[in-house]
Amino acid sequence: MKNIYSANQFEIHDRYYGENQEFGGQYVPEILLPSLDELEAAFQKYRNDADFLADLKDLQQDFIGRPSPLIFAKRLTEKLCGAKIYLKNEGNNLTGSHKINHCVYQVLLAKRMGKKRVICETGAGQHGIAVATVCAKFGLDCVVYMGQKDIEKQYPNVFFMKQMGADIVPVLKGKQRLVEAVDAALGDFLQNPDSYYMLGSALGPHPYPEIMREAQRIVSVETKQQLQEIEGRLPDVVIACIGGGSNAIGAFNEYLYEEQVRLMGVEAGGEGIDREGRHASRISSGQGRIGVMEGFKSYFLLDENGQCLPTETISAGLNYAGIGPLHAYMYSVGRLEISSVTDTEVLKAFQLLAETEGLISALESAHAVAKAVEVATELGKDKIVLVNLSGRGDNYLFNIAKGLEDKEFKRFCQEFSKPPSLSEIIVKKQQVSNA
């Protein structure tokens, strides 16, 4: 089938996606423009540099552990009696998600730019873990901004970030979520433009979306090759969860001009897209508006005064009011289908994948799995559905147990956190004095 997309349809046009400057841009205070120009110059200098690419390849193979496996979900496929489902398991990467891909890429840029201090924001904590990891490896100072409510949901990740020497800064303003963490990180960058801001998704002011795209495209480069070796053809559908869009652009990029391949992004439907403030669906809810926030133009959940609406979802990594500018543009020209699933559907998909394939996915990834279950059931057995399983769910243990109302796990937590009895204190004191 002939492609309907022009050769440069999805490329950057003077810092924007779309020839009419529909999405993207650099909407930042003037003081940040020199830093962004410096970053773009470094990115353009090194993106095709042989030494840079050699270092990147070494780290991808020997540090991250790439290529990540492409798994045929045989039992899940048989249970659904529909299309074949393949899972790109980014959870096998070091730190447990796709986030390490762009952090390795950016730390190589930061080192070549002579940066000593790295700033980042995080929601679910997976980006923060990956940033702390690469900073520890390369000896850079690391400051992580995280909404207080996300810290409470994701404390296991916070604990491990601290072990790697990261300075965790709780954000107490507003809804204390990812949006506020991004604002706080940008505020730090304004005051310290000599630092490297290691943005964690395919958004922000140019050139960050393009850096993310270049760093994450390895995901679809691999799936294209792996599926060719296994099935001898392209997938019929590629599905990824979509908040800001870092894992999604990685999963989609190499298929952008393959018109026969459907691309599907899955937003967080939370408690239902009809409940304002209780979901994070910009597109599928019909409530998203084109606006400017945090340095770029895209679809955002905004009120009539242009202020950011609250969001709520079981998955902190998708709990964001905006969507990346390239994804917004892809949707606007009909290349990307966007839908949503609810928290209840996510938990069911999480359990189904665990029971049929022995895989504990991140709740973000379970959004894509939930959609894949629906799509695969509708398609014939001769079709192939490719799901980007963007991370594993270790850090979501407490959230999942709470969402599933697991009483035994609740009792365990209560027993584990119970203060010691008087007799235990006396015995411990005696042991210390005897020692």
C-alpha positions in Angstrom: 0.0 0.0 0.0 1.3 3.4 -0.9 2.2 5.7 2.0 0.0 8.8 2.3 2.6 10.6 4.3 5.2 12.9 2.7 8.9 12.2 3.2 9.2 14.9 5.9 5.7 14.9 7.4 6.8 14.2 10.9 10.2 16.0 10.9 10.8 19.2 12.8 10.1 22.5 11.1 11.9 25.4 12.7 11.4 24.0 16.2 7.8 23.0 15.5 6.0 19.9 14.2 3.9 20.8 11.2 4.7 23.4 8.5 2.2 25.8 10.1 3.9 25.6 13.5 1.0 23.6 15.0 2.9 22.0 17.9 6.2 22.2 19.8 8.3 25.4 19.9 10.3 27.1 22.6 8.0 29.0 24.9 10.5 29.8 27.7 12.0 32.9 29.4 14.7 34.5 27.3 17.3 33.6 29.9 16.9 29.9 28.9 17.3 30.4 25.2 21.2 30.3 25.3 21.1 27.0 27.2 18.6 25.5 24.7 20.7 26.7 21.8 23.8 25.1 23.5 21.9 21.8 23.9 20.7 21.8 20.3 24.2 22.5 19.0 25.6 19.6 21.0 22.7 17.3 19.9 23.2 18.1 16.2 27.0 17.8 16.6 26.9 14.4 18.3 23.8 12.6 17.0 25.8 11.2 14.0 29.2 11.4 15.5 31.0 8.0 15.3 32.6 8.2 18.7 29.4 9.2 20.4 27.4 6.4 18.7 30.1 3.9 19.6 29.9 4.9 23.3 26.1 4.8 23.1 26.1 1.3 21.5 28.5 0.0 24.2 26.3 1.3 27.0 23.1 0.0 25.3 24.6 -3.5 25.1 26.8 -3.8 28.2 25.0 -1.4 30.7 21.3 -1.3 29.7 21.3 -4.9 28.4 19.9 -4.3 25.0 18.4 -5.6 22.8 15.4 -6.1 25.1 13.4 -9.3 24.2 10.4 -9.5 22.0 8.1 -12.1 23.5 5.2 -13.9 21.8 2.4 -14.0 24.4 1.3 -17.5 23.5 -1.1 -18.2 26.4 -2.6 -14.7 26.3 -3.1 -15.1 22.6 -4.8 -18.5 23.0 -7.0 -17.2 25.8 -8.3 -14.3 23.6 -8.7 -16.4 20.5 -7.7 -13.5 18.3 -4.6 -11.8 16.8 -1.1 -12.8 17.9 0.2 -10.6 20.7 3.9 -9.7 20.9 5.3 -7.9 23.9 8.5 -5.7 23.7 9.7 -6.2 27.2 11.5 -3.0 28.2 11.2 -4.1 31.8 14.2 -6.2 31.2 16.4 -3.1 30.9 18.6 -1.9 33.7 16.4 0.0 36.2 13.3 -1.8 34.9 11.9 0.5 32.2 12.5 2.3 28.9 13.6 5.4 30.8 17.2 4.3 30.9 17.4 4.6 27.1 17.1 8.4 27.1 19.1 8.8 30.3 22.1 7.0 28.8 21.8 9.1 25.7 21.5 12.4 27.6 24.3 11.7 30.0 26.7 11.2 27.1 25.6 14.6 25.8 25.9 16.2 29.3 29.5 14.8 29.7 30.5 16.1 26.3 29.0 19.5 27.2 31.1 19.6 30.4 28.1 19.6 32.7 28.7 18.7 36.4 25.1 18.9 37.8 21.9 17.2 36.5 18.3 18.3 37.2 15.3 16.2 36.5 11.6 15.7 37.3 9.9 12.4 37.9 6.3 11.1 38.4 6.3 7.3 38.8 10.0 7.5 39.8 11.3 5.3 36.9 12.8 8.4 35.2 14.3 9.5 38.5 15.8 6.1 39.1 17.3 6.1 35.6 18.8 9.6 36.0 20.2 8.7 39.5 21.7 5.6 37.9 23.6 7.3 35.1 24.6 10.2 37.4 26.2 7.7 39.8 27.9 5.9 37.0 29.4 9.1 35.5 30.0 11.0 38.8 27.5 13.8 38.3 25.5 15.6 41.0 21.8 14.7 40.7 18.8 16.6 41.8 15.3 15.0 41.4 12.1 17.0 41.7 9.0 14.9 42.6 5.5 15.8 43.7 4.8 14.9 47.3 1.8 12.8 46.4 3.9 10.8 43.9 6.6 10.4 46.6 4.0 8.8 48.8 2.9 6.5 46.0 6.4 5.6 44.8 8.5 5.6 47.9 10.4 2.4 47.0 11.9 4.3 44.0 12.6 7.3 46.2 14.5 5.1 48.6 16.7 3.6 45.8 17.4 7.1 44.3 18.7 8.2 47.6 21.0 5.2 47.8 22.6 6.3 44.6 23.3 9.7 46.0 20.4 11.7 44.4 19.0 14.7 46.2 15.2 14.3 46.3 13.3 17.6 46.4 9.6 17.2 47.4 7.3 19.5 45.5 4.5 20.8 47.8 2.8 23.3 45.5 -0.5 22.7 43.6 -1.6 19.2 43.2 1.9 17.9 44.1 2.0 15.8 40.9 4.2 15.5 37.8 3.1 18.9 36.4 4.3 20.7 39.5 7.5 18.6 39.5 8.2 19.8 35.9 7.6 23.4 36.9 10.0 23.1 39.9 12.7 21.5 37.7 12.3 24.3 35.1 12.6 26.8 37.9 15.9 25.3 39.0 17.1 25.3 35.4 16.2 29.0 35.2 18.4 29.7 38.3 21.1 27.3 37.3 21.4 27.4 33.4 24.8 25.8 33.6 23.2 22.6 34.9 21.9 19.9 32.5 18.1 19.5 32.6 17.5 15.8 31.9 13.9 15.9 30.8 12.1 12.6 31.1 9.5 12.5 28.3 8.9 13.5 24.7 7.9 17.0 25.5 9.2 20.3 26.7 10.8 23.1 24.6 12.7 22.2 21.5 15.1 20.3 21.1 14.0 18.0 24.0 11.2 16.1 22.0 13.7 15.4 19.2 16.4 14.2 21.7 13.8 11.9 23.3 12.8 10.6 19.9 16.4 9.9 18.8 17.2 8.2 22.2 14.1 6.0 22.2 13.9 5.0 18.6 16.0 2.0 19.4 12.8 0.3 20.7 11.1 0.3 17.2 14.4 -0.3 15.4 14.7 -3.5 17.4 11.1 -4.6 17.1 11.1 -4.1 13.3 14.1 -6.4 13.0 12.9 -8.9 15.7 9.5 -9.3 14.2 10.9 -9.7 10.7 13.1 -12.5 12.0 10.2 -14.2 13.8 7.2 -13.6 11.5 8.8 -12.2 8.3 6.6 -9.1 8.3 5.5 -5.9 10.0 2.9 -5.8 12.8 -0.7 -4.8 12.0 -1.0 -2.7 15.1 1.5 -1.1 17.5 0.1 -0.1 20.9 1.8 2.0 23.7 0.6 3.8 26.8 0.9 7.6 26.4 1.4 10.3 28.9 4.1 12.7 27.8 5.0 10.0 25.3 8.6 8.8 25.8 7.9 5.1 25.4 5.3 5.7 22.8 7.6 7.6 20.4 10.2 4.8 20.8 7.6 2.2 19.9 6.1 4.2 17.0 9.0 6.0 15.3 10.2 3.4 12.8 6.6 2.7 11.7 5.6 6.3 11.1 5.7 6.0 7.3 4.4 2.4 7.2 0.8 3.4 6.5 -0.5 -0.2 6.8 0.6 -0.3 10.5 -1.9 1.2 12.8 -0.4 3.2 15.7 -2.4 3.4 19.0 -1.7 5.5 22.1 -3.6 4.7 25.3 -4.3 7.5 27.8 -5.1 7.1 31.5 -8.9 7.0 31.9 -8.6 7.0 35.7 -12.1 6.8 37.2 -13.7 7.6 33.9 -13.2 10.2 31.2 -16.6 11.7 32.0 -15.4 12.7 35.4 -13.4 16.0 35.2 -10.3 15.9 37.3 -10.4 12.2 37.8 -8.6 11.1 34.7 -5.6 12.2 32.5 -7.1 11.8 29.0 -6.4 14.8 26.9 -7.6 13.5 23.5 -10.0 10.6 24.1 -12.0 12.6 26.6 -12.5 15.5 24.2 -11.6 17.9 27.0 -8.0 18.6 25.8 -7.4 22.1 24.3 -4.4 23.3 22.3 -2.4 25.6 24.6 1.1 26.4 25.8 2.5 25.1 29.0 6.0 24.2 30.3 7.8 25.4 27.2 5.8 23.9 24.3 2.5 23.9 22.4 0.3 20.9 22.5 -3.0 19.5 23.8 -3.6 20.1 27.5 -6.4 19.6 30.0 -7.1 23.3 30.6 -10.0 25.2 32.2 -11.7 28.2 30.5 -9.0 30.5 31.9 -6.2 28.4 30.4 -5.2 27.0 33.8 -4.2 23.3 34.1 -7.0 21.0 35.3 -6.3 18.4 38.0 -5.6 14.8 36.9 -5.9 11.5 38.7 -4.9 8.0 37.7 -3.6 4.8 39.4 -0.4 5.2 37.4 1.8 8.2 38.4 3.8 8.1 35.1 0.6 8.9 33.1 -0.7 11.4 35.5 0.1 14.5 33.4 -2.2 17.1 31.9 -0.4 17.4 28.5 0.8 15.2 25.7 4.1 15.4 23.7 4.0 17.8 20.6 4.9 15.1 18.1 2.1 12.8 19.3 -0.3 15.8 19.2 0.7 16.4 15.6 0.4 12.7 14.7 -3.1 12.7 16.1 -4.1 15.9 14.3 -3.1 14.5 10.9 -4.8 11.1 11.5 -1.6 9.0 11.9 -2.2 8.2 15.6 -5.3 6.7 17.2 -5.8 7.6 20.8 -8.1 6.0 23.3 -8.2 5.5 27.0 -8.8 2.7 29.6 -9.9 3.1 33.2 -8.0 2.2 36.4 -10.3 -0.9 36.8 -9.5 -2.1 33.3 -5.8 -1.6 34.0 -5.8 -3.7 37.1 -7.7 -6.5 35.2 -5.1 -6.4 32.4 -2.3 -6.4 35.0 -3.7 -9.6 36.5 -4.4 -11.2 33.2 -0.8 -10.7 31.9 0.6 -12.0 35.2 -1.6 -15.1 35.1 -1.0 -16.0 31.5 2.6 -14.9 30.8 4.2 -14.6 34.2 5.0 -10.9 33.6 4.6 -8.2 36.3 4.1 -5.1 34.2 4.2 -1.4 35.3 0.7 0.0 35.6 1.5 2.4 32.8 2.2 -0.5 30.5 -0.9 -2.3 31.7 -2.9 0.5 29.9 -1.4 -0.7 26.6 -2.1 -4.3 27.6 -5.7 -3.5 28.3 -6.2 -2.0 24.9 -4.3 -4.9 23.2 -6.8 -7.3 24.8 -9.6 -5.4 23.2 -8.0 -5.0 19.8 -6.7 -8.6 19.5 -10.1 -9.9 20.3 -11.6 -7.9 17.5 -8.9 -8.9 14.9 -8.5 -12.2 13.1 -5.9 -14.8 14.0 -3.8 -13.8 11.0 -3.1 -10.4 12.5 -0.2 -9.3 14.7 -0.5 -6.8 17.7 2.7 -5.4 19.1 2.6 -4.0 22.6 5.4 -1.9 24.1 5.6 -3.2 27.6 7.5 -0.1 28.8 8.4 -1.3 32.3 8.0 -3.8 35.1 5.8 -3.2 38.1 8.1 -3.8 41.1 7.7 -0.2 42.4 3.9 -0.5 42.1 3.6 -3.3 44.7 1.8 -1.2 47.3 -0.4 0.6 44.8 -1.5 -2.7 43.1 -2.1 -4.5 46.4 -4.3 -1.5 47.5 -6.1 -1.3 44.2 -6.9 -5.0 44.3 -7.9 -4.7 48.0 -5.5 -7.5 49.0 -6.3 -8.0 52.7 -3.4 -10.4 53.3 -0.9 -7.9 52.0 -2.5 -5.2 54.1 -2.0 -7.3 57.2 1.6 -7.9 56.3 2.3 -4.2 56.0 0.6 -3.5 59.3 2.6 -6.2 61.0 5.9 -5.1 59.4 5.4 -1.5 60.5 4.1 -2.3 64.0 6.4 -0.7 66.7 8.3 -3.2 68.8 6.9 -4.4 72.1 8.4 -3.5 75.5 9.9 -6.9 75.9 11.6 -6.7 72.5 13.0 -3.3 73.4 14.4 -4.7 76.7 16.0 -7.7 74.9 17.6 -5.5 72.3 19.0 -3.2 75.0 20.5 -6.2 76.8 22.1 -7.5 73.6 23.7 -4.1 73.0 25.0 -3.8 76.5 26.4 -7.4 76.4 28.1 -6.6 73.1 
